[in-house]
């Protein structure tokens, strides 16, 4: 059997690699992300119609979207949305909820304390540490500049 030279092998390998469908992926990410944001707007409008003030509406919308993202992850639906919508499902607040619940669900068999609770912050932990740390630094800079 002939040995393939490097060029022939590269040509052979390029022919076997599936071609990415960038345009299709971009469109579906836009559609899924837009639907999630539309759902957020519907929740916001519903809370406003109930007479809540702006602060309560913002908090309520975030809470409901995080709950929905977590719930859908728990029952296995959000992963299917993620495979279909790609970055469109990862960017909104529901994607953050998914990133917290997914590791926890993988370790469910190890129990609720050492499995779910311990692994829930695998992704969220660094995000929370960075958020708290950077807010402290910004607060100190704000204080040093005279609070203006």
N, C-alpha and C positions, 0 to 999 in steps of 0.2 A: 504494500500500500504506500502511495506517495505521501511524503510529508508535506503538509501545508506550510507555505511560507507565511510570514507575519501579515503581509498585505492580503493574501487570500483568506486568511482566518478572520481578519477584521471585516472584510466584505461579507463573509459568511455570517459572522455574529451580527452585523448591522441588519442583515436581512431577516434575522430571527427576533430581533427586539421589536415589541409592539410599538406602533406609532402613537404618541400621546394625542389625545383629542382636547387640545387647549381651549379652543373656542367653545366647545360643548361644556367643558368643565367650568369655564368662566360664566357662561350663561346660567347654568344650574346653580352655581354659587350665588349669583346675583338674585335669582328667583327665590331660592330657599332663604337666604338672608333677608330679602325683602318681605317674604311671608312672615318670618319671625318678628321683624320690626313692625309689620302691619298688625300682628297679634298684640304686640306691646302697645301700639296706638289704640287698638280697640279696648284693651284693658284700661288704659289711661282715660279714654273717653267715658267708659262705664263708671269708673271711680269718680270722675268729675260730676257725672250726672247724679251721683249719690250724695253730692254736697260736700265732698272732702276738700280741704284746702290744698294748695300747691305742694306743700311739704308732705302731707299725707298721701297725696296722689303719687308722688315720686317714689316714696317708700313702698307703698302698696303695689305699684307696678313692678318694681324690682323684686319684691318678695314673691309675687305671683309668678313672674317669669323664672326665677330661680327654682321655685317649687315645681313648675311644669317641666323644666329641664331635668331636674333631679328625678321626678316621678317617671318621665318618659325614658330616662336612662335605666332606672330600676326595673322597668318592665321590658327593656330591650328594644324599644322603638327608636330612641334617639340615635343609637348606633346605625340603624338603617337610614335614618335621615342624614346622618353624617357621611355615610358612604355615598349617598346620592348627591348631597349638596356641598360636600367638601368644606372649603373655608367659609362658605355662607352659613354653615351651622356652627362653626367654631368661633367666629368673631363675636356674635352677640352675647349677652349675659347668660343665655341658656347654654352656650358652649362652655362658659366657666363652670356652671353647675355640673355639666356633664363631665368636665375634667376632674372635678372633686369626687363625684359619685363613682365613676368608672373604676378607679383603683380599689375603692372600698368593696365594690361588688365582686371583684376578682378574688378577694381574700375572705369572702363570706363564710367559707367552710372552716376557717380557723377560729370562728366565734365572733361575737359582736364587739368584744373589748379588744382582743389582740389581733383581730382580723379587720373588721369594718372600721372601728374607731381609730385604730393605729394607722391604717393605710389611707384614711380619708384625706389626710393632709400631706400626702406625698407630693402632690402637685400644688395644692393651695398653700402649703407652708412657706415655700420660698416666695411666692407672690405676696403673702401677707407680711412676711419679714421685710421684703423690699419696700412695700407700701408704707409700713410703719416707720422704717428707717429713713426713707426719703422724706416723709412728712415731718419728722423731727428735724432733719437738716434744713428743710425749707423754713420751718418755724423759727429755727435759730437765726438764719439769715434774715428773715423778716423782722425778728426782734432786734438784731444788730443794726439794721437799716432804719430803725426808729418806728417800725410798724406802719409805714406809709404805703 
